Amino acid sequence: MINGPILCVDDEPVNLGVLRQALKDEFSLVFANSGAEALAAVKKHHPALVLIDVQMPQMDGYEVCRQLKSCPESAQIPVIFVTNLAEETDEKAGFDAGGVDYIIKPLSAPIVKARVRTHLSLVRAATLENSYRSAISMLAEASHYNDTDTGVHVWRMAAYSRALAAAVGWSADRCALLELAAPMHDTGKIGIPDSILKKPGKLDPAEWEIMRSHARIGYEILRKSDAPVFQLASEIALSHHEKWDGSGYPNGLAGTDIPEPGRLVAVADVFDALSMKRAYRDAWPLDRVLATMKEGCGSHFDPAMLDAFFDILPTILDIQAHWDAHVQTPGGTVRAG
């Protein structure tokens, strides 16, 4: 859609000529002189953006926009109204119909070009963000490809992590970044042999040593990107198995030497791991989960982080209830690491 032409729609040829002059040197253009022609042109040319007059006979620009927004194939195309109607109520009608901008005639070529560039850049940014999220989702899924009994664990614990981050004072933007980064915390499991991940019995010391290496493997994979979300994910991958008393892995860090994102995700991760059903055990009841976490206060968990978690427990349980509908029946025995 981004690579498509700009569709210019107006029942007055003079106005189409003005738009042609303003945009022809920078954009590919197609034209229509009625609402019906506009809808047909959208189906044929898949434009990146529509510039449309409001006052046209038979079908006005608002109705064209409403029809475009009602169709999944065209709903994401930005529509800019180009019109003589300059009242606030007119602009509101345009935005209510689904338009993204409103340009008043007589047209200024620099203004038209600037508005078109702005909205195309927003479309590109949204498309890039969607691709970014898809890549993150696939990487998170890949890291748990063999975790047939984790279901939606990575997404649920990411939602817990975001709620806990907000509770300890993180900014909204950083909370959102954490929710994207947290699902990649076990990326390093990609490098762990199936014979260990799927072993039905207890791991021996040598196997546990290999299992624990997933923290560093994940770090090494994720740190290769300079993108903030992957830098945060690499920090989480390396530190989410560290423990407050220094008995964790891979570096045996203790206290506030453990990065805050790792301390935060550790709480969310353990809560979800204990709360979910596994192929080799049932989900623990809530009171047992909470009692076990309290026992880990000051040894496994940062006390302040755990206090914040208990302070927002109603929110955590609401998130859990929301995700319960998505949980699938476990299908295999895989260790959480």
C-alpha positions in Angstrom: 0.0 0.0 0.0 2.8 2.4 0.8 4.3 2.0 -2.7 0.9 2.7 -4.4 0.0 6.0 -6.1 -1.7 9.0 -4.7 -5.4 9.0 -5.7 -6.8 12.5 -6.3 -10.6 12.9 -6.4 -12.5 16.0 -7.4 -15.4 16.7 -9.8 -13.7 19.9 -11.0 -10.9 19.3 -13.5 -9.2 22.6 -12.5 -8.8 21.3 -8.9 -7.3 18.0 -10.2 -4.9 20.1 -12.3 -3.8 22.0 -9.2 -3.1 18.7 -7.4 -1.3 17.3 -10.4 1.0 20.3 -10.5 1.7 20.2 -6.8 2.5 16.5 -6.6 3.6 15.2 -10.1 7.3 15.7 -9.5 7.4 13.6 -6.4 4.6 11.1 -6.5 2.8 8.7 -8.9 -0.7 9.9 -9.3 -4.1 8.6 -10.4 -7.3 10.6 -10.8 -11.1 10.2 -10.4 -13.9 12.8 -10.8 -16.6 11.2 -8.8 -17.2 9.1 -5.7 -18.0 6.0 -7.7 -14.8 6.4 -9.8 -12.8 6.9 -6.6 -14.0 3.5 -5.2 -13.3 1.8 -8.4 -9.8 3.4 -8.6 -9.0 2.2 -5.0 -9.8 -1.4 -6.0 -7.7 -1.2 -9.2 -4.7 0.9 -8.0 -4.4 0.2 -4.3 -3.4 3.8 -3.5 -1.1 4.8 -0.7 -3.2 7.8 0.1 -6.4 9.5 -1.1 -6.9 13.3 -1.5 -10.6 13.8 -2.0 -13.0 16.7 -2.4 -16.0 16.7 0.0 -18.7 18.4 -2.2 -19.3 16.1 -5.1 -22.6 15.1 -6.7 -24.3 11.7 -6.0 -21.7 10.6 -3.5 -19.7 13.1 -1.4 -16.2 12.7 0.0 -17.5 11.8 3.4 -19.5 8.8 2.1 -16.5 7.6 0.0 -14.3 7.7 3.0 -16.9 5.8 5.1 -17.1 3.1 2.5 -13.3 2.8 2.3 -13.0 2.5 6.1 -15.7 -0.2 6.2 -13.7 -2.5 3.9 -10.8 -4.4 5.4 -8.8 -4.1 2.1 -8.9 -0.2 2.1 -9.5 0.6 5.8 -5.9 1.5 6.4 -5.5 4.0 3.5 -5.2 7.5 4.8 -7.9 9.9 3.4 -7.2 13.7 3.3 -10.2 15.9 2.6 -9.6 18.8 0.2 -12.5 21.3 0.4 -13.9 24.8 0.5 -15.8 23.8 3.7 -13.9 25.5 6.5 -16.2 25.4 9.5 -15.2 23.4 12.6 -18.3 21.2 12.2 -17.2 20.4 8.7 -13.7 19.3 9.9 -15.4 17.2 12.7 -17.6 15.5 10.1 -14.4 14.7 8.1 -12.6 13.2 11.0 -15.8 11.3 12.1 -15.9 9.8 8.6 -12.4 8.4 9.1 -10.3 11.1 7.5 -6.8 11.9 8.8 -6.5 15.5 7.7 -8.4 18.5 6.2 -6.9 20.9 3.7 -8.8 24.1 2.9 -9.0 25.5 -0.7 -7.5 27.5 -2.4 -4.7 25.0 -2.4 -1.1 25.8 -1.6 1.3 23.4 -3.3 3.9 23.4 -0.5 1.1 22.7 2.1 -0.3 19.8 0.0 3.1 18.2 -0.4 3.9 18.6 3.2 0.6 17.1 4.4 1.0 14.2 1.9 4.6 13.5 3.0 3.6 13.6 6.7 0.9 11.1 6.4 2.8 8.7 4.1 5.7 8.8 6.7 3.2 7.9 9.4 2.0 5.0 7.3 5.6 3.8 6.8 6.3 4.1 10.5 3.2 2.1 11.4 4.1 -0.6 8.8 7.6 -0.7 10.2 6.4 -1.0 13.8 4.0 -3.9 12.8 6.9 -5.7 11.1 9.1 -5.1 14.1 6.4 -6.6 16.4 6.0 -9.5 14.1 9.7 -10.2 14.2 9.8 -10.0 18.0 6.8 -12.3 18.2 8.4 -14.9 15.9 11.7 -14.8 17.9 9.8 -15.3 21.1 7.9 -18.2 19.6 11.1 -19.7 18.2 12.7 -19.7 21.6 9.8 -21.7 23.0 9.3 -23.9 19.9 9.8 -27.0 21.9 8.1 -25.7 25.0 4.9 -27.5 24.1 3.5 -27.0 27.6 4.1 -23.3 28.0 1.2 -22.1 25.9 0.9 -18.3 26.2 3.4 -18.1 29.0 5.7 -15.6 27.4 2.9 -13.2 26.6 1.2 -13.5 29.9 4.4 -13.0 31.9 5.2 -10.0 29.6 1.9 -8.4 30.7 2.7 -9.1 34.3 6.1 -7.5 33.8 4.6 -4.4 32.3 2.1 -4.0 35.2 4.9 -4.5 37.8 7.2 -2.0 36.0 4.5 0.6 36.1 4.1 -0.1 39.8 7.8 0.5 40.5 7.7 3.8 38.6 8.8 3.1 35.1 7.6 5.5 32.4 4.7 4.4 30.1 7.1 4.2 27.2 9.6 2.1 29.0 6.8 -0.2 30.3 5.7 -0.7 26.7 9.2 -1.5 25.7 9.5 -4.0 28.5 6.4 -5.8 27.4 8.0 -6.3 24.0 11.3 -7.3 25.4 10.2 -9.7 28.1 8.9 -12.5 25.8 12.4 -12.9 24.5 13.8 -13.8 27.9 14.4 -17.4 27.0 15.7 -16.9 23.5 18.8 -18.9 24.4 16.8 -22.1 24.6 17.2 -22.2 20.9 20.7 -23.4 21.6 19.8 -26.1 24.2 19.6 -29.7 22.8 16.1 -31.3 22.7 17.4 -34.2 24.7 17.8 -31.8 27.7 14.7 -29.7 27.1 12.5 -32.7 26.8 14.1 -35.1 29.2 11.3 -36.5 31.3 13.5 -37.2 34.4 15.7 -35.1 36.6 18.7 -33.4 34.9 22.1 -34.4 36.1 24.7 -31.8 37.0 26.3 -31.7 33.5 22.9 -31.3 31.9 21.9 -28.5 34.3 25.1 -26.7 33.3 24.1 -26.9 29.7 20.5 -25.8 30.5 21.7 -22.8 32.4 23.8 -21.7 29.4 20.6 -20.5 27.8 20.8 -17.2 29.7 24.2 -16.4 28.1 23.2 -17.8 24.7 20.1 -15.5 24.6 22.2 -12.5 25.7 24.7 -13.2 22.9 22.0 -13.4 20.3 20.0 -10.4 21.3 22.8 -8.0 22.1 23.9 -8.0 18.4 21.1 -5.5 17.7 21.4 -1.8 18.6 17.6 -1.4 18.8 16.5 -0.5 22.4 14.0 -3.4 22.6 16.7 -6.0 21.8 19.2 -4.3 24.2 16.7 -4.5 26.9 15.8 -8.1 26.0 19.5 -9.1 26.1 19.8 -7.6 29.6 16.8 -9.6 30.7 17.9 -12.8 29.1 21.2 -12.6 30.9 19.9 -11.6 34.3 16.4 -13.0 34.9 17.8 -16.2 36.6 20.0 -14.2 39.0 18.9 -14.3 42.6 18.9 -11.5 45.2 21.2 -13.6 47.5 23.7 -14.3 44.8 22.8 -18.0 44.3 21.5 -17.5 40.8 23.1 -17.8 37.4 25.0 -17.2 35.1 27.0 -14.6 37.0 26.0 -15.1 40.6 25.1 -11.4 40.9 23.4 -10.3 44.2 21.2 -7.4 45.3 21.1 -4.3 43.2 24.0 -5.5 41.1 21.3 -7.5 39.3 19.8 -5.2 36.6 16.4 -4.0 37.6 14.7 -5.4 34.4 16.0 -8.9 35.4 14.8 -8.5 39.0 11.4 -7.4 37.7 11.0 -10.2 35.1 12.1 -12.8 37.6 9.1 -12.1 39.7 6.7 -12.2 36.8 8.3 -15.3 35.3 8.2 -17.3 38.5 4.6 -16.3 39.3 3.5 -17.5 35.9 5.6 -20.6 35.9 4.1 -21.8 39.2 0.6 -20.8 38.3 0.4 -22.7 35.0 -0.3 -26.3 34.3 2.6 -28.4 33.1 2.6 -31.8 31.5 4.4 -33.1 34.6 2.3 -31.3 37.2 -0.9 -29.4 37.7 -1.0 -25.6 38.2 -0.4 -24.7 41.9 -3.3 -23.1 43.7 -2.8 -19.3 44.2 -2.2 -19.5 48.0 0.6 -22.0 47.5 2.1 -19.8 44.7 2.0 -16.7 46.8 3.4 -18.5 49.9 6.3 -19.9 47.9 7.1 -16.4 46.5 7.0 -14.9 50.0 9.5 -17.6 51.1 11.8 -16.4 48.3 11.7 -12.8 49.5 15.3 -11.6 50.2 16.8 -14.8 48.8 15.4 -15.3 45.3 13.5 -12.0 44.9 14.3 -8.3 45.4 12.1 -7.5 48.5 11.0 -4.2 47.2 10.0 -5.7 43.8 8.1 -8.4 45.6 6.3 -5.9 47.8 5.2 -4.0 44.7 4.0 -7.2 43.1 1.8 -8.0 46.1 0.5 -4.4 46.1 -0.8 -4.9 42.6 -1.9 -8.5 43.0 -5.6 -7.6 42.0 -4.2 -6.3 38.7 -2.0 -9.3 38.2 -5.0 -11.6 38.8 -7.1 -9.6 36.3 -4.4 -10.1 33.7 -4.3 -13.8 34.5 -8.0 -14.1 34.1 -7.8 -12.3 30.7 -5.2 -14.8 29.4 -6.8 -17.9 30.8 -9.1 -18.0 27.8 -6.0 -18.4 25.5 -4.3 -21.2 27.4 -4.0 -24.5 25.4 -3.8 -27.9 26.8 -0.1 -28.8 27.4 1.3 -31.4 25.1 4.8 -32.3 26.3 7.3 -32.2 29.0 9.7 -29.3 28.7 11.6 -27.6 31.5 11.2 -23.9 32.3 14.9 -23.6 33.0 
